[in-house]
Amino acid sequence: MLAAALVYCLFPLLWLLAAATKSPSELYGTAPFGLTPHAGERLAGNLRALFSRDGGVFARWLLNTLVYAGGGAALGTLLAALAGHALAWYRFPGRGLVSVLILGGVMVPPAVLAVPVFLLMSEAGLTNTMWAVLLPSLVSPVAVHLMRLFSAASVPGSLLEAARLDGLGEAAIFARVVFRLLAPGLTTVFLFQLVAVWNNFLLPLIVLSDQDLYPVTLGLVAWQGNAVRDAALTTLVITGSLVAVLPLIAAFLLLQRYWRADLAAGGVKD
């Protein structure tokens, strides 16, 4: 079953890699996974064409996506950690209601919120700006709920009390103690947020009209819409899709070592 799942997951990526080494004529005239002669040279040529097309706009799209996804995931993970830890360990009026509202937000599909978010951004005068994509990416009910559960399970209450007895304030406790204990949960939430924002298409489509502000997803779809008139765009869209996947693969490979369960296991005895 694992082998079948692996093939299922790798099948599109392998096709993408093979297709990126072909010219438009070779794309439909060769076997789907077959490599043509001088595949490396053809891939290098496709990459040069990709980054030089329309004045190098693809590099701008890639940079925009890094800002949207990287900034949104980092800040969103920090906000989720703060909110989740507060809901797990602090008692305040309305705590139960806030938790219920967050759970309700988890059940709402993101597509349903696209139009309300557009109306909010329009009222704030932020449409067709990077803030219209970045700000909605900072808050995720799923991320807050996950961090609440992880904080409740992995942060020993006795450790918090010991830190308070040592004279640390709440902000210092979170920065020096809690943040390290939440490392596996932070990594998980960060990757979830990164993938969600990186692959987001509907929100940028609604709030952006300036091509220079497009993320990679929206930019490649715009190119694909013109591929009927210019066959070379099909190859560039495929090559661009391959390039757009590489940062996500790199992020998973670099951060997977932080997925360790209970860093504090055995460190404190309640």
Secondary structure, DSSP 8 states (H G I E B T S, - for coil): -HHHHHHHHHHHHHHHHHHTTS-HHHHHHS-TT---TTHHHHHHHHHHHHHHGGGTHHHHHHHHHHIIIIIHHHHHHHHHHHHHHHHHH---TTHHHHHHHHHHHHTS-GGGGHHHHHHHHHHTT-TTSTHHHHGGGG--HHHHHHHHHHHHHHS-HHHHHHHHHTT--HHHHIIIIIHHHTHHHHHHHHHHHHHHHHT--HHHHHH---GGG--HHHHHHHHHHTTTT-THHHHHHHHHHHHHHHHHHHHHHHHGGG--S-TTTTT---
